[in-house]
């Protein structure tokens, strides 16, 4: 989705059409959040089956069930970030900013 948004926004930028740019920005954000939210809800609904693939230990299952909602909550947030960095910022020519800021977020903030 991010590649498609980058292409569409880039074409609209080339045409000099700010209304198309706004439309594609909104469409991209809406679609990425919608699709990833459906994925997160589906993953949450099937978490019993997911954990059963890897373990039958009740303590591990309880730990998984108590924390998996955090993972599911992060799916739409992560997809929004990916859409923003790989699609929208690239379309506006901010590849260097996207690369540096995501590198800092991943290797400095996340590891710390």
N, C-alpha and C positions, 0 to 999 in steps of 0.2 A: 504494500500500500504506500510505503514511503517513496518508492521509486516513481510510482504513478503520480503522486502528489507533486514530487519534484519536477516531473516533466510538465504537468498541467500548469503549475504555477510559473515555471520558466517560460512556457509559451505565452501565458497571459502577460507576464512581465515584458516579453518581447513585443507583444501587440500594444503595450501601454494601456491596458484595460484594468483599472483599479477595481471595478465591480466584479470582474471575473476572478481577480486575485482574492478578494474578500470571500467570494463564494467558495472557491477551491480550498481556502484555509479552513473555513467553517466546516465544509464537507469532509475534509481530511480528518480534522479533530473529532468530529461527530462519529464518523465511520470507525476510526481506530478505537475510540472509547466504547462504542456499541459492540463491536466484534470481540474485543478483549473482555468486556464485561460478561458477555454470553459465555465465553470460554471459562472465565473465573467461576461463574455460577455452576456451569457444568462440572468443572473439576471439583468444586465443593460438594456437589450432590453425589458424586461417585467416589468420594474419598475412602469409603469403606472398601471398595474394590481395589483402589490404588494401593492402599497399605497392605492388603492381603496378598498382593503380588510379591511383596518383599519380606514379610515376616508374619509369624503367627503368635509372637510374644505379646502378651497383654500389656505389659509395661511400655513397650515400644509403641504399640497401637494407641495407648492413652496419651502418650507424649505427642504423637503425630496428630491426633484429633484435637489436642489442646492448642496446637500452634499452627495448624494448616490454614486456618482462616486468615492468618497474617500473609501467607504466601498468596492466597487467592485475592486478597485485597490489593496486593502489590502488582498483580498482572495488568490491570488497566493503567495503573500509574506508569509501569515500565513501558507499556505499549505507547502511551502518550509521549514519553521521553524519546523513544526510538523514532516515532513519527516526527517529532519536533527536530531532532538532530539530523536524521538521515533524509528527511523529506523537505521540510519547510526551510530550515536554515541553509541547506545545500542549494535549494532553488533561489534563495536570495544572495547566493555567492559567499556565504559565511562559513565555508568549509574549514578554514583555519581556526576560527572561533569554536566551531562544533568539535573539532578534533582535540583542541587544548582543553576545553571545559569538560568534555566527557572523559578525557584522560585524567584530569585532576579529580573528577568525581569518582572514577573507578579506582584509581591507584592511590589516592591520598585519603579521601573521605571514607570510601568503602573499606579499605584495608585497616584504617585506624579504628 
